[in-house]
């Protein structure tokens, strides 16, 4: 049997994503293609998905067979993914899944997020919008239970946060992946007079409260921190962080532009205020740092910390004092970073996008047998 699969995503897939929810579908699709699969893509806005779904249905009727369908859910409810967010196509995606089910094609779906169940993360949204979104999320969940054979989630801990019971044998963790950068691109252990830290991600509290990291980095001599975030987020958050010392640089790069900053960095820093959401969220940028050979500095009691500790890929800290002490030590002992980089060489093959799609294929092949 040919290695034919269907890749579904209820939004356009772009190589220039500015968030994990946009980066991941593109990288998973690319990885499936690199692994030698013939991929029929059902993605885009509703009109594009309808045409692609009809094409697949026609191929099925003419006898084409598929190994499985892999779907990357949106952070938004499926019904609200049009630009206007009006649910004009309630049967499109789940009707397509029902067609696949009739042909006994296993469906695996990556269920991206349950932030909608954490009220404090969207308290700024109008109550009527929250109600509509919640109903649409619940509709998604009902349809997944009826049509999806295996549910993939960012981490094992997220299973506890799901809005309903899912059979234990039919759900598993599928964290983000990385692309491995050639070791010849790595920088030296002491290429400047400063310990250069790099952070990519959100800056808006409560979820992305970087004030502890800013405060500590500004208090330690020999530290430089580069923070990459979206320009609009920084405009909204800037007043919370000011005044900012010369030790901290704010940039708004994206995509391939980030490579230079990864290469210039000595370590990737993610020291943030605690939030229950971080207990299970697996950041794309954590694995991107792995791919660039960057040790990670992060705070304890998060999913990122568990991964870093398990892989011995950096330092997990339980207090601001520990963070300050580590930075003071690393600023004077830059050679310590070398052993962590060697550890990253050992482990990062297990965390590539290719490794993730092989896991998907193995899991959904068992479903079909």
C-alpha positions in Angstrom: 0.0 0.0 0.0 1.3 3.4 -0.9 1.9 5.8 2.0 -1.0 8.1 1.4 -2.3 10.4 4.2 -4.7 13.3 4.7 -3.5 16.4 6.6 -6.3 18.5 7.9 -6.2 22.0 9.5 -9.1 24.4 9.7 -7.0 27.4 8.8 -4.4 28.3 6.1 -1.0 26.8 6.6 1.8 29.3 6.3 5.6 29.0 6.6 5.8 32.4 8.3 3.8 31.7 11.5 4.3 34.1 14.4 2.9 31.8 17.1 3.2 28.1 18.1 -0.3 27.5 16.8 0.8 28.6 13.3 4.3 27.2 13.4 3.3 23.7 14.3 0.9 22.7 11.5 3.5 23.9 8.9 6.3 21.9 10.4 4.2 18.8 10.9 3.1 18.9 7.3 6.7 19.4 6.0 7.9 16.6 8.2 5.3 14.2 6.8 6.4 15.1 3.3 10.1 14.6 4.2 9.2 11.2 5.6 8.0 10.2 2.2 4.2 10.4 2.6 2.0 11.4 -0.2 -0.1 14.1 1.5 -3.5 15.4 0.4 -4.0 18.6 2.3 -7.4 19.8 3.5 -6.7 23.2 4.9 -7.4 26.9 4.5 -10.6 28.8 5.0 -13.9 27.2 4.4 -14.1 27.5 0.6 -10.6 26.0 0.2 -11.3 23.2 2.7 -14.6 22.4 0.9 -12.9 22.0 -2.4 -10.1 19.9 -1.0 -12.5 17.7 1.0 -14.6 17.0 -2.1 -11.4 16.1 -4.0 -10.5 13.6 -1.3 -14.0 12.2 -1.2 -14.0 11.7 -5.0 -10.6 9.9 -4.8 -12.0 7.6 -2.1 -15.0 6.9 -4.3 -12.7 5.9 -7.1 -10.8 3.5 -4.9 -7.9 5.5 -3.5 -6.8 4.4 0.0 -5.2 6.3 2.8 -3.2 5.1 5.8 -4.7 7.7 8.1 -5.8 11.3 8.5 -3.9 13.6 10.8 -5.6 16.8 11.9 -4.1 19.8 13.7 -6.9 21.6 15.5 -7.0 25.4 15.8 -6.8 27.3 19.1 -10.1 28.7 18.0 -13.2 26.5 17.9 -13.5 24.8 14.4 -16.8 26.6 13.7 -15.3 30.0 14.3 -12.1 29.8 12.1 -13.4 32.0 9.3 -12.0 35.6 9.2 -15.4 36.9 10.4 -15.7 34.2 13.1 -19.3 33.5 12.2 -20.2 29.7 12.2 -21.6 29.5 8.6 -20.2 26.1 7.9 -21.1 23.8 10.8 -21.0 20.5 8.9 -17.9 21.1 6.7 -15.1 19.6 8.8 -17.0 17.1 10.9 -18.9 16.0 7.8 -15.6 15.3 6.2 -14.4 13.3 9.2 -17.6 11.3 9.0 -16.9 10.5 5.4 -13.4 9.2 6.3 -14.9 7.2 9.1 -17.2 5.4 6.7 -14.1 4.4 4.7 -12.5 3.2 8.0 -9.7 5.7 7.7 -8.2 6.2 11.2 -8.3 9.9 12.3 -5.8 11.3 14.7 -6.3 14.9 16.0 -3.9 17.1 17.9 -6.0 19.0 20.5 -4.0 22.1 20.9 -5.3 23.9 23.9 -7.7 24.1 26.8 -7.0 27.7 27.7 -10.7 28.4 27.2 -11.3 26.5 30.5 -9.1 28.9 32.4 -11.3 32.0 33.0 -8.5 34.3 34.1 -6.8 33.9 30.7 -9.6 35.5 28.8 -11.3 37.8 31.3 -10.8 40.7 29.0 -13.2 39.1 26.5 -16.8 40.2 26.4 -19.1 37.7 28.3 -21.3 37.0 25.3 -18.2 36.2 23.2 -16.9 33.9 25.9 -20.3 32.1 26.0 -20.4 31.6 22.2 -16.8 30.4 22.2 -17.4 28.0 25.0 -20.4 26.4 23.3 -18.4 26.1 20.1 -15.5 24.4 22.0 -18.0 22.0 23.6 -19.4 21.2 20.2 -15.9 20.4 19.0 -15.3 18.1 21.9 -18.6 16.2 21.3 -17.7 15.7 17.6 -14.2 14.6 18.4 -15.6 11.9 20.8 -17.8 10.6 18.0 -15.3 10.7 15.1 -11.7 10.9 16.2 -9.9 7.6 16.9 -6.8 9.0 18.7 -6.3 12.3 20.5 -2.9 13.8 20.7 -2.2 16.5 23.3 0.9 18.7 24.1 1.7 16.8 27.3 0.6 14.0 29.5 -0.5 16.4 32.2 -3.0 18.1 29.8 -5.1 15.0 29.9 -6.2 16.0 33.3 -7.5 19.3 32.0 -9.6 17.9 29.1 -13.3 18.8 29.2 -14.4 15.2 29.4 -13.3 11.7 29.8 -11.2 10.2 26.9 -10.3 6.5 26.8 -6.8 6.2 28.2 -5.5 4.0 25.3 -6.7 6.6 22.8 -4.9 9.7 24.0 -1.2 10.4 24.1 1.3 13.2 24.4 2.7 14.7 21.2 4.8 17.8 22.1 6.2 20.2 19.5 9.4 19.3 17.6 12.5 21.0 16.3 14.7 21.2 13.2 18.3 20.4 14.0 20.8 23.1 13.1 24.2 22.1 11.9 26.8 22.0 14.7 29.1 24.1 12.5 26.7 27.0 13.1 27.2 26.9 16.8 28.9 29.8 18.5 31.9 29.5 20.8 31.6 29.3 24.6 33.0 32.8 25.1 32.3 34.9 22.0 31.6 38.1 23.9 32.2 39.7 27.3 28.6 39.0 28.3 26.4 36.0 29.0 23.8 36.3 26.3 20.3 35.0 27.1 17.5 34.8 24.6 13.7 34.5 25.0 11.0 34.2 22.4 7.3 34.3 23.2 4.5 36.3 24.9 5.1 39.2 27.2 1.5 39.9 28.4 0.6 39.0 32.0 -0.9 37.0 33.6 0.2 34.1 31.5 3.4 35.6 30.2 4.7 37.7 33.1 8.4 38.2 32.5 8.9 40.8 35.3 10.9 38.4 37.5 13.3 37.6 34.6 13.7 41.3 33.7 14.4 42.2 37.3 17.0 39.5 37.9 18.8 40.0 34.6 19.0 43.7 35.3 20.6 43.0 38.7 23.4 40.8 37.6 26.6 42.2 36.0 27.7 40.6 32.7 24.2 39.6 31.5 22.5 40.6 28.3 18.9 39.5 27.6 17.2 39.7 24.2 13.4 39.3 24.2 11.6 38.6 21.0 7.9 39.2 21.0 5.1 40.5 18.7 5.2 44.3 18.2 1.6 44.8 19.2 2.0 42.8 22.4 5.0 44.8 23.4 3.1 48.1 22.8 0.4 46.8 25.1 2.8 45.5 27.8 5.6 48.0 27.6 4.5 50.1 30.5 4.5 47.1 32.8 8.3 46.6 32.3 9.6 50.1 32.1 12.1 51.5 32.9 14.3 48.9 31.0 18.0 48.9 31.4 20.5 48.7 28.6 21.0 45.0 29.5 17.7 44.1 27.9 17.0 44.4 24.2 13.5 44.0 22.7 13.1 42.8 19.1 10.2 41.7 16.9 11.8 39.1 14.6 10.0 36.0 13.2 10.6 32.9 11.2 14.1 32.6 9.7 15.0 35.9 11.2 15.3 34.3 14.6 18.2 32.1 13.6 20.8 34.8 14.1 19.6 35.5 17.6 19.7 31.8 18.5 23.2 31.7 17.2 24.3 34.7 19.2 22.8 33.3 22.5 24.5 31.3 25.2 21.3 30.0 26.7 17.5 30.2 26.2 15.7 31.7 29.3 12.1 31.1 30.2 11.8 32.4 33.8 8.2 33.5 34.3 5.6 34.0 37.0 3.7 30.8 37.9 0.4 30.1 36.3 -1.6 26.8 36.3 -1.7 26.9 32.4 2.1 26.5 32.4 1.8 23.2 34.3 0.9 21.4 31.1 1.7 23.7 28.1 4.7 22.5 26.0 6.2 25.6 24.3 7.3 25.3 20.6 10.2 27.6 21.4 11.6 25.2 24.0 12.2 22.6 21.4 13.3 25.2 18.9 16.1 26.0 21.4 17.0 22.3 21.6 17.4 22.3 17.8 19.8 25.3 18.0 21.8 23.6 20.7 20.9 26.1 23.4 20.6 25.0 27.0 17.4 26.2 28.7 17.0 28.1 32.0 13.5 27.9 33.3 11.5 27.9 36.5 10.2 24.7 38.2 6.6 23.4 38.4 6.0 23.7 34.6 5.9 21.2 31.8 8.9 22.9 30.2 10.8 22.3 33.5 9.9 18.7 33.5 11.2 18.2 30.0 14.4 20.1 30.7 15.0 18.1 33.8 14.2 14.8 32.2 16.6 15.5 29.3 19.3 17.3 31.5 19.1 20.0 28.9 19.6 23.0 31.1 18.7 24.3 34.6 15.4 24.2 36.5 15.2 26.8 39.3 12.7 27.1 42.1 13.2 30.7 43.1 14.4 34.1 42.0 17.4 33.7 44.3 18.4 30.5 42.5 18.0 32.2 39.2 20.2 35.1 40.2 22.9 32.8 41.7 22.9 30.7 38.5 23.4 33.8 36.3 26.2 35.0 38.5 27.9 31.6 38.2 27.4 31.2 34.5 28.6 34.7 33.8 32.0 33.8 35.4 32.1 30.1 34.2 31.0 30.1 30.6 32.7 26.7 30.0 29.9 25.1 32.1 27.6 25.6 29.1 29.6 23.2 27.0 28.5 20.1 28.8 24.9 21.1 28.4 25.4 21.5 24.7 26.9 18.0 24.5 23.8 16.7 26.2 21.6 18.4 23.6 23.5 16.6 20.8 22.6 13.4 22.6 18.9 14.0 23.0 17.6 16.3 20.2 17.2 13.6 17.6 14.3 12.3 19.8 12.6 15.7 19.5 12.6 16.5 15.8 9.5 17.1 13.8 10.4 13.9 12.0 10.3 12.0 15.2 6.9 13.4 16.0 5.3 12.4 12.7 6.8 8.9 13.1 5.1 8.7 16.4 1.8 9.7 14.8 2.2 7.1 12.0 3.0 4.4 14.5 0.0 5.3 16.7 -2.5 5.5 13.9 -1.2 2.3 12.2 -2.0 0.4 15.4 -5.5 1.9 15.3 -6.1 0.6 11.8 -4.9 -3.0 12.7 
